[in-house]
Amino acid sequence: MVKLNKIYTRTGDDGTTGLVDGSRLAKHSPRMEAIGAVDEANSALGFAAAALGDSAHADPLFRCQNDLFDLGADIATPASENDDFAPSQMVLRIVPAQVEGLEAAIDAANARLEPLTSFVLPGGSEAAARLHLARASTRRAERALAAVEERTNPQALAYLNRLSDYLFVLARVANDDGKSDVQWIPGANR
């Protein structure tokens, strides 16, 4: 259980931050960049969920936000040499079932959409635009995690990849099931 009585600790004033195992690293390290990008993606998800209001698609986004907190903890837990990335009572790890859950959600949402005939511009309705913003933030988090040179949980990377796909499909759903998607017209403004 997390309990925060005091928000500032001053331990990061030297430009380092602590990981789950107690080790410290520079705040500008690739691992911390990935954790920060996941946090930004999580905030963008909250922004998108706010636009969905009472829609049936808001609750799955809240579940994804919770998963992203787990994913941040996963990244903040360095792997040992023989780590199989299995979760335990003390270690949070993204597991294949979370990735599979996103795949099922993508398939369910995509089933109601007509196939794409062009790329779509990130816009349309306000909800779709916010979902596209969350998708782009998630892609950035995925790239940041891929740049971490130490071993990381492969399921964490897969989760981010599927989440961005899910957000793309939800943006199309928010655009009247794709009917209000803004189509890309190559070279239209030459």
C-alpha positions in Angstrom: 0.0 0.0 0.0 1.3 3.4 -0.9 1.2 6.1 1.7 2.5 9.5 1.0 2.5 11.9 3.9 5.1 14.3 2.5 5.3 15.1 -1.2 8.9 16.4 -1.3 11.8 14.5 0.0 14.8 16.5 -1.4 16.5 13.3 -2.4 16.3 14.2 -6.0 17.8 17.6 -5.6 21.1 16.3 -6.9 19.6 15.2 -10.2 19.2 11.6 -9.4 16.1 9.5 -8.6 15.5 6.2 -6.8 14.4 3.0 -8.4 12.3 0.2 -6.7 15.4 -1.7 -5.7 16.9 1.3 -3.9 19.5 2.1 -6.5 19.7 5.7 -7.9 20.3 6.9 -11.4 20.4 10.2 -13.2 17.0 11.8 -14.0 18.1 12.2 -17.6 18.9 8.5 -18.0 17.0 6.5 -20.8 15.2 4.5 -18.1 13.9 7.7 -16.4 13.0 9.1 -19.8 10.9 6.1 -20.4 9.2 6.3 -17.0 8.5 10.0 -17.7 7.1 9.3 -21.1 4.8 6.6 -19.7 3.6 9.2 -17.1 2.9 11.7 -19.9 1.0 9.1 -21.8 -1.0 8.3 -18.7 -1.9 12.0 -18.3 -3.0 12.1 -22.0 -5.2 9.1 -21.4 -6.9 11.0 -18.5 -7.4 14.0 -20.8 -9.0 11.7 -23.4 -11.2 9.9 -20.9 -12.5 13.3 -19.7 -13.7 14.0 -23.2 -15.5 10.6 -23.4 -17.6 11.4 -20.3 -20.0 8.6 -19.5 -19.2 6.8 -22.7 -18.7 3.0 -22.4 -15.1 3.7 -23.7 -14.1 5.8 -20.7 -13.9 2.9 -18.2 -11.4 0.9 -20.3 -9.2 4.0 -20.4 -9.2 4.2 -16.6 -8.1 0.5 -16.6 -5.3 1.4 -19.0 -4.3 4.2 -16.8 -3.9 1.8 -13.9 -1.9 -0.5 -16.1 0.4 2.4 -17.0 1.1 2.9 -13.3 2.0 -0.8 -13.1 4.1 -0.4 -16.3 6.0 2.5 -14.7 6.7 0.4 -11.7 7.8 -2.4 -14.0 10.3 -0.1 -15.7 11.5 1.3 -12.3 12.3 -2.3 -11.2 15.7 -3.2 -12.7 15.9 -6.8 -14.0 18.4 -9.2 -12.5 20.5 -11.4 -14.9 18.1 -14.3 -14.6 14.9 -12.3 -14.3 11.9 -14.0 -16.1 9.8 -10.8 -15.5 7.2 -12.8 -13.5 5.3 -10.6 -11.1 5.4 -11.3 -7.3 3.9 -9.9 -4.2 6.6 -7.3 -4.1 7.3 -6.8 -7.9 4.8 -5.4 -10.4 5.3 -6.6 -14.0 3.1 -6.3 -17.1 1.9 -9.8 -18.0 0.8 -11.3 -21.3 -2.9 -11.3 -20.2 -2.8 -7.5 -20.1 -1.5 -7.4 -23.7 -4.1 -9.9 -24.7 -6.8 -7.9 -23.1 -5.9 -4.9 -25.2 -5.9 -7.1 -28.3 -9.5 -8.3 -27.5 -10.6 -4.7 -26.9 -9.0 -3.6 -30.3 -10.8 -6.5 -32.1 -14.1 -5.7 -30.5 -13.9 -1.9 -31.3 -12.5 -2.5 -34.8 -15.3 -4.9 -35.7 -17.8 -2.0 -36.0 -15.6 0.0 -38.3 -15.3 0.0 -42.1 -11.8 -0.8 -43.3 -9.5 2.2 -43.9 -9.1 3.4 -47.4 -6.6 6.1 -46.5 -4.6 7.2 -43.5 -6.5 9.5 -41.2 -5.4 12.8 -39.8 -5.4 13.1 -36.0 -8.6 15.0 -35.5 -12.3 15.0 -36.0 -14.3 15.2 -32.8 -12.8 16.6 -29.6 -12.7 13.1 -28.1 -11.1 11.6 -31.2 -8.4 14.4 -31.2 -7.6 13.8 -27.5 -7.4 10.0 -28.2 -5.0 10.7 -31.1 -2.9 12.8 -28.7 -2.9 10.0 -26.2 -1.9 7.6 -29.0 1.0 9.8 -30.1 2.2 10.1 -26.4 2.0 6.4 -26.0 4.1 5.9 -29.2 6.7 8.2 -27.7 6.7 6.2 -24.5 7.2 3.0 -26.6 10.2 4.6 -28.4 11.6 5.7 -25.1 11.3 2.3 -23.5 12.9 0.7 -26.6 15.9 3.0 -26.1 16.6 1.6 -22.6 19.8 -0.5 -23.0 19.3 -2.5 -19.9 17.0 -5.5 -20.0 13.3 -4.6 -19.6 10.2 -6.6 -19.6 9.2 -7.4 -23.2 5.6 -7.4 -22.2 5.9 -3.8 -21.2 6.9 -2.8 -24.7 4.2 -5.0 -26.2 1.6 -3.4 -24.0 2.6 0.1 -25.2 2.5 -1.0 -28.8 -1.1 -2.5 -28.4 -2.3 0.5 -26.3 -1.4 2.9 -29.1 -3.3 0.7 -31.6 -6.2 0.6 -29.2 -6.3 4.4 -28.9 -6.2 4.7 -32.7 -9.2 2.4 -33.1 -11.1 4.3 -30.2 -10.4 7.6 -32.0 -12.1 6.2 -35.1 -15.0 5.0 -32.9 -15.2 8.5 -31.4 -15.4 9.9 -35.0 -18.9 8.3 -35.5 -17.4 4.9 -36.1 -15.0 6.3 -38.6 -17.6 8.2 -40.7 -16.2 11.5 -39.4 -12.5 10.6 -39.8 -10.5 13.3 -41.5 -8.8 11.6 -44.4 -5.3 12.3 -45.5 -5.1 13.4 -49.1 -1.5 13.0 -50.3 -0.2 16.1 -51.9 -3.5 18.0 -51.6 -1.9 21.4 -50.9 0.9 21.4 -53.6 
